[in-house]
Amino acid sequence: MDRSFEVPVVVDFWAPWCGPCKVLGPVIEQVATEQIEQWQLVKLNTEEQEDIASQYAIRSIPNVKMFYRGEVINEFTGALPRNAILEWLNHSLPNPGVMALDHLLSTVEVPSVDDLKKLLMDFPDSPEIRIVLSQLVLWDDPIEATAVLESIKMGTPLFDEANNIRNIVAFLLVDTSDELQLRIKLLLQNGYLDEAIPEIIEVLSKDNKAAEGKLAKAAIGIFNTLGMQHPLSKTYRKQLDMVLWA
């Protein structure tokens, strides 16, 4: 389990009496040897480790589970042929950019913009790295945040997450003389979300089309980016919904 925080770990639940296990075992072991730099294989004898087998609800074997960062992210049962195993691995393995990002986030408490830019140079096709980098530069340089997200287009992974950032940027770049909107922009750019969000809701309660609708989209983008479990989301998301949809 500890190892799965470094690389994906594939656990083959088997038993000596199991015929299909004897078919699967040599095949998956050979693939593991060929792909040793991508993932690690662990063989678990369910006869000797009954508690672990019970913990993971093993009802039939062979059962193969892929663990990453302590969680089961995919699995299959039965003696799959080599090509099917390769296809399953191709579909299941986290991409290298995600693993590099996870490693960075586990080694530094708060990654710097330079950390993320270097990582993006190594993994330019990783939308996950682009999302995190755009979040880091968002308030200081919204135009750069948009540029970072340029390659994340409709139909590609994390498009919705990228659009949340784009909607925030659209409001930050609004050309306005409205004092309340200017104050909200200043609060956001200085990272005072706890002060900005109540003021956003106050403005939208009077005009939910403020800033040509960009303020409402930005507010939704902020909450979606924070996530529903964030304290600010728990406190204010319902209030926002009420002023927008009531």
N, C-alpha and C positions, 0 to 999 in steps of 0.2 A: 504493500500500500504506500509506503514511504517512497519507494522507487517510482511510483506512478506520478509523482509530482515533478519528476525529471524527464521521463519518457513514458509513452504509453506502454502499459503492461497487459499482455494477453494471457489469461489464465485458462488452461485446459483442465476442466474437471473430468476425471476419468476413474476407472477402477480396473483391476487386473482381470476380472471375470467378464468384462464388457467387450464383446466382439467388435462392434463399430469403433470403439476406442482404439483398438489395435490397428484398425484401418486408418483412422484419422491421425493417430500419433506420429508415425514416421513422416507423413506428408507435411503436417504443420511444423514439425521440428526442422525439416529441411528448409521450408520457407523462412522460418525464424533465423536460421543460419545465414541465408541469403540476404535478409533484410535486417541484420543485427544492428545496424546504425540507426534504424528507424523505430524499432520497438523491441521489447524483451518478452520472451516466453517463460511462463511458470507452469509447471505440471503439478496438479493437486489431486492426490489420491483420496477419493471421497470415503474410502473404507478407513483410512487412517486419520482423516480430518473431518469427521462427521459433523462437528459443531460448525465449522466454516461452511460446509455444504448446506447445512440447515439454515444458516444465517442468510445465504444467498438463494434460498428456495430452489435448490437443485432437485428436480423431480425425475429427470431422465438424463442419461449421459450417452455420448459425450456432450458436454455443454461448454461452450467457449465464450468467455466474457472479456471485453476490453475495458480496462480501467485507465482513467486519466484524471490526474489531480484528485485522486481518492474516490472517484465516482465511476459507476458503470456507464459507459457511453454507447456501447452496442454489444450485441451478443448473437450467437446462433447455436442451434442444437443439431446433432446428427453428424455423420461422417461425410462432410462436403468434399467434393473432388478438388484438386489443386486449383483449377481455374476459378472455381466458385470462391475459394478461400482468398485468392488474389483479388478478386472483384470486391469481396467483403472488406478486405484490408484497405483497398483503394478508396472505398466509400467511407470507411470508419475512421481512419487515422487523421488526427488533427493536422492541418497543414503546417509546414515549417515556420511560417510567419507567426501563427498563433502560438506555437510552442516557444519561439524566441521571445515573443511579447510576454507570455506567462512567466518565463524565466526572469525577464527583466523586472516585472512587477513583484516577483517574489524575493528579489535580491535588494531592491531599493524601495524605501517607503514612499517616496514621491519622485517619480522619474522626471528628468529635466527635458526641456524641448530638444536640447542637443542629443540626449540619449535616444529619443524617439526618431529624430532625423537620421541619426546614424543607423538605427535599426531599419528604417524605411529604405535607406540606400541598399542594405543587404537583402531586403525582401520587398521590392517595389510593388509587387502584385498583391500584397496583403491588405485587404480592406480593413481588417481589424486594427492594424497599426495606424492606418490613415485616420480612422475614427478617433482613436485615443490622441493622436497628435493634433487633430483639428480641435479637440476639446481643450487641449493645453494652450493653444495659441488663440483661441476664439476671442477672448475679451481684449487681449492686447492688440491683435492684428486680425480682425474678421476677414479681411480680403485674403490673407494668407490661408486662413482656415478653409475658405471656399476653394482656393487653388489646390489645397491638399486633397480635397474631396472630388476633384474634377473627374477622375477615372471611375468613380462609383456612380454608374448610370442606372436608369430604370431597367429592371430585370436582372441586375447583378446583386450579389450578396451584400447585405447591410445598406441597401438603398434607403429604406425607411429611416434608419439611424442617421444616415448622411443628410437626409432631407430635414430632419429635426434641427441639425446644426445650420443648414442653409436658411431655414426659416428664422432662426435667431439672428443670423447675419443680416438678413434682409431688413429686419427692424433696426439693428444697430447702424445700418447705413442710410436710414431714412433721413432725408433733408427736411428738417422741421424747425419751426420757431416756437412750437408749443412748449411752454415751460415745464409742464408735467412730463411730457414725453422726453424732453431733454434731461430732466432729473432722473427719470427711470434709466435712460441710456447710461448716464454717468454712474449710477449705482451698480448697474450690471457690469460695466467696464472695470469697475474697481472691486468686483467680486462680492458686493453686498447683496446677495440674493435674498437673504432674510428680510431686508428692508425693501428691496425692489418688488418682490412678489405681491405683498399687500397693496402697494401703490398701483401695480398693474391691474389688479382685480378692481380696485376703486375706479380707475379710469374706464375700464371695460364695463363696469356696472352702469356707467352713464352713457357710454358709446362703445358698443362692442365691435364697431367698424373703425375704431381709432387707427390712425396711420394707414388708412386704406385697407384695413383688415390685417395688416402685418403684425400689429401688436398681439392680437389674439393668436395668430399662428406661432409667434415667438414664444408666447406663454405656454402653449401646448408643447412646443419643442423643448422648452426648459424642463417641464415635468417629465416628458418622455425620456429625456436624457438623464435626469436624476434617478428615475425609476420609482415605482409605486411604494417601495419600502423606505425611501428617503424621508426623514422627518418633515421636511418642507412639503413634500407631496402629501403625506398623511394629514398635514394641517390645512393645506390650502387647495388641493386639487378639486375637492367637491365644491368649494366656493367658486372656483373658476368655471366649472361645468354649469353651475347655477346661473352665473351671469351671462354665459355664452348661449345656453340652450333653454333656459327657463322661459 
